[in-house]
Amino acid sequence: MPPKASGISLRGGRSTGKGARLALPEPTIKKSSTSSGSPTQAGSSTQKTNLEGSSTQIASIKPEPSTQESPKPATAKQTSADYAWPIETLQALQDMGLTKFPKIIKKSWADIASESDDESESNLQTMIQNASMTKTATNTKGKLPLAKAQTPPTKQTNNYIYKNKLLTVLQMEPEFWDKNPFKATAKAFPPGFHYKPTTILKTRTFYELILVDSNSVSIKHFKDPKDQTLNTHSTIQILKVLQPRHFGSDLNKGKRFSVPFDPVGYTYWDYVDAWTKVFWHQNTRFKHSWLIYFKTNTIYNFPNWFLQWWDFFGPILEIFPETVQQGFSQFKKQYNSQESRIPADLKYFSSFALSWIFSWQYRYNKTEKTNQYPSLQRHTFVKWWTQFDSSKADPEQVKLWFQSHPEFLKAADPETSVFLNQKSHLAAFLAGSTSKEVLAKNLKEVLQMLQQEEEASSSKKEETSSPEEDEEDPFYQNEDDCFGICLD
């Protein structure tokens, strides 16, 4: 008989209601002050091949400074070649050049993510120590109180917020039940899996390669300086999200990877699953986190299924700093949400390249009976990345954005909104004219289309002004009799 599930997470604390703040531990990466590093990890590849073409890019990183005896290896973004492995049947690919060192560039703001999490970590003992240093000191002879002891400046804590979103991972059975959910999944799932495998070959690395090889994301994994096999946290930049029409005519036909891998390819449905399963990574310390962010100056065309992804993985209003709250409030006032299928928060974050931190933990649900096995759930937590310059998304920047994108502006009335959308589309249509002849032809088509719409709208007004009486369906005339209802 299993003990009654308590709903306690390994990350600490009991499960709370929506909006409760949980001080979850952060991954730790020590900062250094002097520069003496060397390029990236051994065996890391610098070659990346696009599925549609054969463009080669060299990943660029900067050596991490260090005061330790041994230099701290830098972190480079993942490329398709990082997932490649030799296959006996592909001997010609065994001699791939995977030893070239990347170039050195300046540290980007995404690289700073590895340092920010360590700085924001705070525990109860530190808080008590800081509070004790602020007390007024007095002497024992009853003289005037001495000046307050100066307190060293402390950085503002940035705690996780429980998102109140969960997924049922597994229904517990006697064969793999354990009080520790990570031990239970280790019994039920193959090594390295935190989800039910459809096949043993579709690992989390397989799904990560799908997103990297399709140029949909840019991923970096940050290692523990003392254990290079341990990912403390990761960053993922969303570059694009493929719609079905971008994949091909047959969504069930596999696309081959640009590097040797088993399986050798993936379908569109594998691509959709990859956006979820790539995040099911957890380290042995049970405190891995993801920094998720969009790319600047990028127009995204999100498929409909991505809206469900956003609802589960996206941020919530409670983590927004004051500047972002003001900017988002201004954005909602001006954004024409009725004419767009994209929710306002997704449009706001993707348009201003905002970021947030996502993490998850296992928890058992509460059962009504003590002799009933609970189900294992995955609970989500989010918080703001404090290193981001939130002034880039303040109300003034929002107003400037709508001046450049009037097609998303909420109009005073629906007719004006439709007109602005048509104006934007027509301008783009005419801008594609390659010659005067083509421009004249396109102008004729535009004028003809506008004339047809005007005639259609006028005829519609006439119909609504003098509506004809609808004929009654004889079936519904005796509806009460059919159901044996007497109204007398």
Contacts in CASP RR format, 6 or more apart in sequence:
PFRMAT RR
TARGET T0000
AUTHOR 0000-0000-0000
METHOD contacts of the structure
MODEL  1
MPPKASGISLRGGRSTGKGARLALPEPTIKKSSTSSGSPTQAGSSTQKTN
LEGSSTQIASIKPEPSTQESPKPATAKQTSADYAWPIETLQALQDMGLTK
FPKIIKKSWADIASESDDESESNLQTMIQNASMTKTATNTKGKLPLAKAQ
TPPTKQTNNYIYKNKLLTVLQMEPEFWDKNPFKATAKAFPPGFHYKPTTI
LKTRTFYELILVDSNSVSIKHFKDPKDQTLNTHSTIQILKVLQPRHFGSD
LNKGKRFSVPFDPVGYTYWDYVDAWTKVFWHQNTRFKHSWLIYFKTNTIY
NFPNWFLQWWDFFGPILEIFPETVQQGFSQFKKQYNSQESRIPADLKYFS
SFALSWIFSWQYRYNKTEKTNQYPSLQRHTFVKWWTQFDSSKADPEQVKL
WFQSHPEFLKAADPETSVFLNQKSHLAAFLAGSTSKEVLAKNLKEVLQML
QQEEEASSSKKEETSSPEEDEEDPFYQNEDDCFGICLD
1 370 0 8 1.000
1 371 0 8 1.000
2 172 0 8 1.000
2 174 0 8 1.000
2 177 0 8 1.000
2 371 0 8 1.000
2 372 0 8 1.000
2 373 0 8 1.000
2 374 0 8 1.000
3 179 0 8 1.000
3 370 0 8 1.000
4 367 0 8 1.000
4 370 0 8 1.000
5 364 0 8 1.000
5 365 0 8 1.000
5 366 0 8 1.000
5 367 0 8 1.000
5 374 0 8 1.000
6 14 0 8 1.000
6 364 0 8 1.000
7 14 0 8 1.000
7 15 0 8 1.000
7 363 0 8 1.000
7 364 0 8 1.000
7 365 0 8 1.000
7 366 0 8 1.000
8 14 0 8 1.000
8 15 0 8 1.000
8 363 0 8 1.000
9 15 0 8 1.000
9 361 0 8 1.000
9 362 0 8 1.000
9 363 0 8 1.000
9 379 0 8 1.000
10 180 0 8 1.000
10 181 0 8 1.000
10 182 0 8 1.000
10 286 0 8 1.000
10 361 0 8 1.000
10 362 0 8 1.000
11 22 0 8 1.000
11 24 0 8 1.000
11 25 0 8 1.000
11 286 0 8 1.000
11 287 0 8 1.000
11 361 0 8 1.000
12 22 0 8 1.000
12 24 0 8 1.000
13 22 0 8 1.000
15 162 0 8 1.000
15 363 0 8 1.000
15 379 0 8 1.000
16 22 0 8 1.000
16 162 0 8 1.000
17 162 0 8 1.000
17 164 0 8 1.000
18 162 0 8 1.000
18 164 0 8 1.000
19 161 0 8 1.000
19 162 0 8 1.000
19 164 0 8 1.000
19 318 0 8 1.000
20 161 0 8 1.000
20 162 0 8 1.000
21 159 0 8 1.000
21 160 0 8 1.000
21 161 0 8 1.000
21 162 0 8 1.000
22 159 0 8 1.000
22 160 0 8 1.000
22 161 0 8 1.000
22 162 0 8 1.000
22 381 0 8 1.000
23 122 0 8 1.000
23 123 0 8 1.000
23 157 0 8 1.000
23 159 0 8 1.000
23 160 0 8 1.000
24 159 0 8 1.000
24 160 0 8 1.000
24 287 0 8 1.000
24 359 0 8 1.000
24 361 0 8 1.000
24 381 0 8 1.000
25 121 0 8 1.000
25 287 0 8 1.000
26 117 0 8 1.000
26 118 0 8 1.000
26 120 0 8 1.000
26 121 0 8 1.000
26 233 0 8 1.000
26 287 0 8 1.000
26 289 0 8 1.000
27 117 0 8 1.000
27 118 0 8 1.000
27 222 0 8 1.000
27 224 0 8 1.000
27 232 0 8 1.000
27 233 0 8 1.000
27 287 0 8 1.000
27 288 0 8 1.000
27 289 0 8 1.000
28 117 0 8 1.000
28 118 0 8 1.000
28 121 0 8 1.000
28 224 0 8 1.000
28 232 0 8 1.000
29 114 0 8 1.000
29 115 0 8 1.000
29 117 0 8 1.000
29 118 0 8 1.000
29 222 0 8 1.000
29 224 0 8 1.000
29 225 0 8 1.000
29 232 0 8 1.000
30 72 0 8 1.000
30 118 0 8 1.000
30 225 0 8 1.000
31 115 0 8 1.000
31 118 0 8 1.000
31 119 0 8 1.000
32 64 0 8 1.000
32 65 0 8 1.000
32 66 0 8 1.000
32 67 0 8 1.000
32 68 0 8 1.000
32 72 0 8 1.000
33 65 0 8 1.000
33 67 0 8 1.000
34 65 0 8 1.000
34 66 0 8 1.000
34 67 0 8 1.000
35 63 0 8 1.000
35 65 0 8 1.000
36 63 0 8 1.000
36 65 0 8 1.000
36 66 0 8 1.000
36 71 0 8 1.000
37 63 0 8 1.000
37 64 0 8 1.000
37 65 0 8 1.000
37 66 0 8 1.000
37 71 0 8 1.000
37 72 0 8 1.000
37 73 0 8 1.000
37 74 0 8 1.000
38 63 0 8 1.000
38 71 0 8 1.000
38 73 0 8 1.000
38 74 0 8 1.000
39 61 0 8 1.000
39 63 0 8 1.000
39 74 0 8 1.000
39 101 0 8 1.000
39 102 0 8 1.000
39 104 0 8 1.000
40 59 0 8 1.000
40 61 0 8 1.000
40 73 0 8 1.000
40 74 0 8 1.000
40 75 0 8 1.000
40 76 0 8 1.000
40 101 0 8 1.000
40 102 0 8 1.000
41 73 0 8 1.000
41 76 0 8 1.000
41 223 0 8 1.000
41 228 0 8 1.000
43 98 0 8 1.000
43 99 0 8 1.000
44 59 0 8 1.000
44 76 0 8 1.000
44 82 0 8 1.000
44 98 0 8 1.000
44 102 0 8 1.000
45 79 0 8 1.000
45 81 0 8 1.000
45 82 0 8 1.000
45 84 0 8 1.000
45 96 0 8 1.000
45 97 0 8 1.000
45 98 0 8 1.000
46 58 0 8 1.000
46 59 0 8 1.000
46 79 0 8 1.000
46 81 0 8 1.000
46 98 0 8 1.000
46 100 0 8 1.000
46 101 0 8 1.000
46 102 0 8 1.000
47 56 0 8 1.000
47 79 0 8 1.000
47 80 0 8 1.000
47 81 0 8 1.000
47 96 0 8 1.000
47 97 0 8 1.000
47 98 0 8 1.000
48 55 0 8 1.000
48 56 0 8 1.000
48 57 0 8 1.000
48 59 0 8 1.000
48 79 0 8 1.000
48 80 0 8 1.000
48 81 0 8 1.000
48 258 0 8 1.000
49 55 0 8 1.000
49 56 0 8 1.000
49 80 0 8 1.000
49 258 0 8 1.000
49 259 0 8 1.000
50 215 0 8 1.000
50 258 0 8 1.000
51 213 0 8 1.000
51 214 0 8 1.000
51 215 0 8 1.000
51 255 0 8 1.000
51 256 0 8 1.000
51 258 0 8 1.000
57 79 0 8 1.000
58 100 0 8 1.000
58 102 0 8 1.000
58 103 0 8 1.000
59 76 0 8 1.000
59 77 0 8 1.000
59 79 0 8 1.000
59 102 0 8 1.000
60 76 0 8 1.000
60 102 0 8 1.000
60 103 0 8 1.000
60 104 0 8 1.000
60 105 0 8 1.000
61 74 0 8 1.000
61 75 0 8 1.000
61 76 0 8 1.000
61 102 0 8 1.000
61 104 0 8 1.000
61 105 0 8 1.000
62 74 0 8 1.000
62 104 0 8 1.000
62 105 0 8 1.000
62 106 0 8 1.000
62 107 0 8 1.000
62 111 0 8 1.000
63 71 0 8 1.000
63 74 0 8 1.000
63 104 0 8 1.000
64 71 0 8 1.000
64 72 0 8 1.000
64 73 0 8 1.000
64 74 0 8 1.000
64 75 0 8 1.000
65 72 0 8 1.000
66 72 0 8 1.000
68 225 0 8 1.000
72 225 0 8 1.000
73 223 0 8 1.000
73 228 0 8 1.000
75 111 0 8 1.000
75 114 0 8 1.000
75 220 0 8 1.000
75 221 0 8 1.000
75 222 0 8 1.000
75 223 0 8 1.000
76 102 0 8 1.000
76 220 0 8 1.000
77 218 0 8 1.000
77 219 0 8 1.000
77 220 0 8 1.000
78 208 0 8 1.000
78 212 0 8 1.000
78 218 0 8 1.000
78 219 0 8 1.000
78 220 0 8 1.000
78 221 0 8 1.000
79 212 0 8 1.000
80 209 0 8 1.000
80 212 0 8 1.000
80 213 0 8 1.000
80 257 0 8 1.000
80 258 0 8 1.000
80 259 0 8 1.000
81 96 0 8 1.000
81 98 0 8 1.000
81 259 0 8 1.000
82 212 0 8 1.000
83 205 0 8 1.000
83 208 0 8 1.000
83 209 0 8 1.000
83 212 0 8 1.000
83 213 0 8 1.000
83 257 0 8 1.000
83 259 0 8 1.000
83 261 0 8 1.000
84 93 0 8 1.000
84 96 0 8 1.000
84 98 0 8 1.000
84 259 0 8 1.000
84 260 0 8 1.000
84 261 0 8 1.000
85 260 0 8 1.000
85 261 0 8 1.000
85 262 0 8 1.000
86 93 0 8 1.000
86 94 0 8 1.000
86 260 0 8 1.000
87 93 0 8 1.000
87 260 0 8 1.000
87 262 0 8 1.000
90 260 0 8 1.000
93 259 0 8 1.000
93 260 0 8 1.000
96 259 0 8 1.000
109 387 0 8 1.000
109 388 0 8 1.000
110 220 0 8 1.000
110 235 0 8 1.000
110 237 0 8 1.000
110 291 0 8 1.000
110 293 0 8 1.000
111 220 0 8 1.000
112 387 0 8 1.000
113 222 0 8 1.000
113 233 0 8 1.000
113 235 0 8 1.000
113 291 0 8 1.000
113 385 0 8 1.000
113 387 0 8 1.000
114 222 0 8 1.000
114 232 0 8 1.000
114 233 0 8 1.000
116 385 0 8 1.000
116 386 0 8 1.000
116 387 0 8 1.000
117 232 0 8 1.000
117 233 0 8 1.000
117 289 0 8 1.000
117 357 0 8 1.000
119 155 0 8 1.000
120 155 0 8 1.000
120 157 0 8 1.000
120 158 0 8 1.000
120 386 0 8 1.000
122 154 0 8 1.000
122 157 0 8 1.000
130 151 0 8 1.000
130 154 0 8 1.000
133 149 0 8 1.000
133 151 0 8 1.000
133 152 0 8 1.000
134 148 0 8 1.000
134 149 0 8 1.000
134 151 0 8 1.000
135 148 0 8 1.000
135 149 0 8 1.000
136 145 0 8 1.000
136 146 0 8 1.000
136 148 0 8 1.000
137 145 0 8 1.000
137 146 0 8 1.000
137 147 0 8 1.000
137 148 0 8 1.000
137 149 0 8 1.000
138 145 0 8 1.000
138 146 0 8 1.000
139 146 0 8 1.000
156 386 0 8 1.000
158 383 0 8 1.000
158 384 0 8 1.000
158 386 0 8 1.000
159 383 0 8 1.000
160 357 0 8 1.000
160 359 0 8 1.000
160 381 0 8 1.000
160 382 0 8 1.000
160 383 0 8 1.000
161 316 0 8 1.000
161 318 0 8 1.000
161 319 0 8 1.000
161 381 0 8 1.000
161 382 0 8 1.000
161 383 0 8 1.000
162 379 0 8 1.000
162 380 0 8 1.000
162 381 0 8 1.000
163 316 0 8 1.000
163 379 0 8 1.000
163 380 0 8 1.000
163 381 0 8 1.000
163 382 0 8 1.000
165 311 0 8 1.000
165 312 0 8 1.000
165 379 0 8 1.000
165 380 0 8 1.000
166 363 0 8 1.000
166 377 0 8 1.000
166 378 0 8 1.000
166 379 0 8 1.000
166 380 0 8 1.000
167 312 0 8 1.000
167 377 0 8 1.000
167 378 0 8 1.000
168 365 0 8 1.000
168 375 0 8 1.000
168 376 0 8 1.000
168 377 0 8 1.000
168 378 0 8 1.000
169 185 0 8 1.000
169 194 0 8 1.000
169 195 0 8 1.000
169 196 0 8 1.000
169 362 0 8 1.000
169 375 0 8 1.000
169 376 0 8 1.000
169 377 0 8 1.000
169 378 0 8 1.000
170 184 0 8 1.000
170 185 0 8 1.000
170 188 0 8 1.000
170 196 0 8 1.000
170 375 0 8 1.000
170 376 0 8 1.000
171 373 0 8 1.000
171 375 0 8 1.000
171 376 0 8 1.000
172 184 0 8 1.000
172 364 0 8 1.000
172 373 0 8 1.000
172 374 0 8 1.000
172 375 0 8 1.000
172 376 0 8 1.000
173 373 0 8 1.000
174 373 0 8 1.000
175 187 0 8 1.000
176 184 0 8 1.000
176 187 0 8 1.000
176 188 0 8 1.000
177 184 0 8 1.000
177 373 0 8 1.000
178 184 0 8 1.000
178 187 0 8 1.000
181 362 0 8 1.000
181 363 0 8 1.000
181 364 0 8 1.000
181 376 0 8 1.000
182 282 0 8 1.000
182 286 0 8 1.000
182 362 0 8 1.000
184 376 0 8 1.000
185 193 0 8 1.000
185 194 0 8 1.000
185 362 0 8 1.000
185 376 0 8 1.000
189 195 0 8 1.000
189 196 0 8 1.000
189 197 0 8 1.000
190 197 0 8 1.000
190 200 0 8 1.000
192 203 0 8 1.000
192 204 0 8 1.000
193 203 0 8 1.000
193 204 0 8 1.000
194 204 0 8 1.000
194 280 0 8 1.000
194 281 0 8 1.000
194 282 0 8 1.000
194 378 0 8 1.000
195 277 0 8 1.000
195 280 0 8 1.000
197 203 0 8 1.000
201 262 0 8 1.000
201 263 0 8 1.000
202 263 0 8 1.000
202 270 0 8 1.000
204 277 0 8 1.000
204 278 0 8 1.000
204 280 0 8 1.000
204 281 0 8 1.000
206 261 0 8 1.000
206 263 0 8 1.000
206 266 0 8 1.000
207 270 0 8 1.000
207 273 0 8 1.000
207 274 0 8 1.000
207 277 0 8 1.000
207 278 0 8 1.000
208 219 0 8 1.000
208 274 0 8 1.000
208 278 0 8 1.000
209 257 0 8 1.000
209 259 0 8 1.000
209 261 0 8 1.000
210 216 0 8 1.000
210 266 0 8 1.000
210 270 0 8 1.000
210 271 0 8 1.000
210 274 0 8 1.000
211 217 0 8 1.000
211 219 0 8 1.000
211 271 0 8 1.000
211 274 0 8 1.000
211 275 0 8 1.000
211 278 0 8 1.000
212 218 0 8 1.000
212 219 0 8 1.000
213 257 0 8 1.000
213 258 0 8 1.000
213 259 0 8 1.000
214 242 0 8 1.000
214 255 0 8 1.000
214 271 0 8 1.000
215 239 0 8 1.000
215 240 0 8 1.000
216 238 0 8 1.000
216 239 0 8 1.000
216 240 0 8 1.000
216 241 0 8 1.000
216 242 0 8 1.000
216 271 0 8 1.000
217 236 0 8 1.000
217 237 0 8 1.000
217 238 0 8 1.000
217 239 0 8 1.000
218 236 0 8 1.000
218 237 0 8 1.000
218 239 0 8 1.000
219 234 0 8 1.000
219 235 0 8 1.000
219 236 0 8 1.000
219 237 0 8 1.000
220 234 0 8 1.000
220 235 0 8 1.000
221 231 0 8 1.000
221 234 0 8 1.000
222 231 0 8 1.000
222 232 0 8 1.000
222 233 0 8 1.000
222 234 0 8 1.000
222 235 0 8 1.000
223 229 0 8 1.000
223 230 0 8 1.000
223 231 0 8 1.000
223 232 0 8 1.000
224 230 0 8 1.000
224 231 0 8 1.000
224 232 0 8 1.000
230 283 0 8 1.000
230 284 0 8 1.000
230 285 0 8 1.000
231 281 0 8 1.000
231 283 0 8 1.000
231 288 0 8 1.000
232 283 0 8 1.000
232 285 0 8 1.000
232 287 0 8 1.000
232 288 0 8 1.000
233 288 0 8 1.000
233 289 0 8 1.000
233 290 0 8 1.000
233 291 0 8 1.000
234 281 0 8 1.000
234 288 0 8 1.000
234 289 0 8 1.000
234 290 0 8 1.000
234 291 0 8 1.000
235 290 0 8 1.000
235 291 0 8 1.000
235 292 0 8 1.000
235 293 0 8 1.000
236 278 0 8 1.000
236 290 0 8 1.000
236 291 0 8 1.000
236 292 0 8 1.000
236 293 0 8 1.000
237 293 0 8 1.000
237 294 0 8 1.000
237 295 0 8 1.000
238 292 0 8 1.000
238 293 0 8 1.000
238 294 0 8 1.000
238 295 0 8 1.000
238 300 0 8 1.000
238 350 0 8 1.000
239 295 0 8 1.000
239 298 0 8 1.000
240 298 0 8 1.000
240 300 0 8 1.000
241 275 0 8 1.000
241 300 0 8 1.000
241 301 0 8 1.000
241 302 0 8 1.000
241 303 0 8 1.000
241 306 0 8 1.000
242 268 0 8 1.000
242 271 0 8 1.000
242 303 0 8 1.000
243 301 0 8 1.000
243 303 0 8 1.000
244 251 0 8 1.000
244 268 0 8 1.000
244 303 0 8 1.000
247 255 0 8 1.000
247 268 0 8 1.000
247 271 0 8 1.000
248 268 0 8 1.000
251 267 0 8 1.000
251 268 0 8 1.000
251 269 0 8 1.000
252 267 0 8 1.000
252 268 0 8 1.000
252 269 0 8 1.000
253 267 0 8 1.000
254 265 0 8 1.000
254 266 0 8 1.000
254 267 0 8 1.000
255 265 0 8 1.000
255 266 0 8 1.000
255 267 0 8 1.000
256 264 0 8 1.000
256 265 0 8 1.000
257 264 0 8 1.000
257 265 0 8 1.000
257 266 0 8 1.000
266 274 0 8 1.000
272 305 0 8 1.000
275 306 0 8 1.000
275 309 0 8 1.000
276 309 0 8 1.000
276 312 0 8 1.000
279 290 0 8 1.000
279 313 0 8 1.000
279 358 0 8 1.000
279 360 0 8 1.000
280 360 0 8 1.000
280 378 0 8 1.000
281 288 0 8 1.000
282 288 0 8 1.000
282 360 0 8 1.000
286 361 0 8 1.000
287 359 0 8 1.000
288 359 0 8 1.000
289 357 0 8 1.000
289 358 0 8 1.000
289 359 0 8 1.000
290 357 0 8 1.000
290 358 0 8 1.000
290 359 0 8 1.000
291 355 0 8 1.000
291 356 0 8 1.000
291 357 0 8 1.000
291 385 0 8 1.000
292 313 0 8 1.000
292 314 0 8 1.000
292 355 0 8 1.000
292 356 0 8 1.000
292 357 0 8 1.000
292 358 0 8 1.000
293 353 0 8 1.000
293 354 0 8 1.000
293 355 0 8 1.000
293 356 0 8 1.000
293 385 0 8 1.000
294 300 0 8 1.000
294 349 0 8 1.000
294 350 0 8 1.000
294 353 0 8 1.000
294 354 0 8 1.000
294 355 0 8 1.000
295 353 0 8 1.000
296 353 0 8 1.000
297 353 0 8 1.000
298 350 0 8 1.000
298 353 0 8 1.000
300 350 0 8 1.000
302 310 0 8 1.000
302 342 0 8 1.000
302 346 0 8 1.000
302 350 0 8 1.000
304 341 0 8 1.000
307 341 0 8 1.000
307 342 0 8 1.000
307 343 0 8 1.000
307 346 0 8 1.000
310 343 0 8 1.000
310 345 0 8 1.000
310 346 0 8 1.000
312 380 0 8 1.000
313 358 0 8 1.000
313 380 0 8 1.000
314 349 0 8 1.000
314 356 0 8 1.000
314 358 0 8 1.000
314 382 0 8 1.000
315 345 0 8 1.000
315 349 0 8 1.000
315 354 0 8 1.000
315 356 0 8 1.000
315 382 0 8 1.000
315 384 0 8 1.000
316 382 0 8 1.000
317 325 0 8 1.000
317 328 0 8 1.000
317 345 0 8 1.000
319 356 0 8 1.000
319 382 0 8 1.000
319 383 0 8 1.000
319 384 0 8 1.000
320 328 0 8 1.000
320 384 0 8 1.000
321 384 0 8 1.000
321 390 0 8 1.000
323 390 0 8 1.000
323 391 0 8 1.000
323 393 0 8 1.000
323 394 0 8 1.000
324 354 0 8 1.000
324 384 0 8 1.000
324 390 0 8 1.000
324 393 0 8 1.000
324 394 0 8 1.000
326 394 0 8 1.000
326 395 0 8 1.000
327 348 0 8 1.000
327 393 0 8 1.000
327 394 0 8 1.000
327 395 0 8 1.000
327 397 0 8 1.000
327 398 0 8 1.000
328 344 0 8 1.000
328 345 0 8 1.000
328 348 0 8 1.000
328 393 0 8 1.000
329 395 0 8 1.000
330 395 0 8 1.000
330 398 0 8 1.000
330 399 0 8 1.000
331 344 0 8 1.000
331 347 0 8 1.000
331 348 0 8 1.000
331 398 0 8 1.000
332 344 0 8 1.000
333 410 0 8 1.000
334 398 0 8 1.000
334 399 0 8 1.000
334 402 0 8 1.000
334 409 0 8 1.000
334 410 0 8 1.000
335 344 0 8 1.000
335 347 0 8 1.000
335 348 0 8 1.000
335 408 0 8 1.000
335 409 0 8 1.000
335 410 0 8 1.000
336 408 0 8 1.000
336 409 0 8 1.000
336 410 0 8 1.000
336 411 0 8 1.000
336 417 0 8 1.000
337 343 0 8 1.000
337 344 0 8 1.000
337 410 0 8 1.000
338 410 0 8 1.000
338 414 0 8 1.000
338 417 0 8 1.000
339 417 0 8 1.000
339 418 0 8 1.000
339 421 0 8 1.000
340 347 0 8 1.000
340 408 0 8 1.000
347 408 0 8 1.000
348 354 0 8 1.000
348 393 0 8 1.000
349 356 0 8 1.000
351 401 0 8 1.000
351 405 0 8 1.000
352 392 0 8 1.000
352 393 0 8 1.000
352 397 0 8 1.000
352 401 0 8 1.000
353 392 0 8 1.000
354 388 0 8 1.000
354 393 0 8 1.000
355 385 0 8 1.000
355 388 0 8 1.000
356 382 0 8 1.000
356 383 0 8 1.000
356 384 0 8 1.000
356 385 0 8 1.000
357 382 0 8 1.000
357 383 0 8 1.000
357 384 0 8 1.000
357 385 0 8 1.000
358 380 0 8 1.000
358 381 0 8 1.000
358 382 0 8 1.000
359 380 0 8 1.000
359 381 0 8 1.000
359 382 0 8 1.000
360 378 0 8 1.000
360 379 0 8 1.000
360 380 0 8 1.000
360 381 0 8 1.000
361 378 0 8 1.000
361 379 0 8 1.000
361 381 0 8 1.000
362 376 0 8 1.000
362 377 0 8 1.000
362 378 0 8 1.000
362 379 0 8 1.000
363 376 0 8 1.000
363 377 0 8 1.000
363 378 0 8 1.000
363 379 0 8 1.000
364 374 0 8 1.000
364 375 0 8 1.000
364 376 0 8 1.000
364 377 0 8 1.000
365 374 0 8 1.000
365 375 0 8 1.000
365 377 0 8 1.000
366 374 0 8 1.000
367 373 0 8 1.000
367 374 0 8 1.000
391 397 0 8 1.000
402 408 0 8 1.000
402 409 0 8 1.000
406 420 0 8 1.000
406 424 0 8 1.000
407 420 0 8 1.000
407 421 0 8 1.000
407 424 0 8 1.000
407 425 0 8 1.000
409 417 0 8 1.000
409 420 0 8 1.000
410 417 0 8 1.000
411 417 0 8 1.000
411 419 0 8 1.000
411 420 0 8 1.000
426 446 0 8 1.000
429 442 0 8 1.000
429 446 0 8 1.000
430 439 0 8 1.000
430 442 0 8 1.000
430 443 0 8 1.000
430 446 0 8 1.000
432 438 0 8 1.000
432 442 0 8 1.000
433 439 0 8 1.000
433 442 0 8 1.000
480 486 0 8 1.000
480 487 0 8 1.000
END
